[in-house]
């Protein structure tokens, strides 16, 4: 089932305001539980973790910054 534009917009806010901070805490906790990595390995690990959160939510954010496609276009001519 495809989400409507309004639903995608709402879910994107939930993901950004609740999910992302929770993921950051989880990622930092995970990195804190493993032994300190060398800097050349730690930086890429944080980069991978920084981009990994978006992969499951890519479809939710698709087109959210665009005008609502369900609204009729106003043509003031």
Secondary structure as GFF3:
##gff-version 3
##sequence-region A 1 77
A	DSSP	alpha_helix	5	14	.	.	.	ID=ss1
A	DSSP	pi_helix	15	19	.	.	.	ID=ss2
A	DSSP	alpha_helix	20	33	.	.	.	ID=ss3
A	DSSP	alpha_helix	39	55	.	.	.	ID=ss4
A	DSSP	alpha_helix	58	61	.	.	.	ID=ss5
###
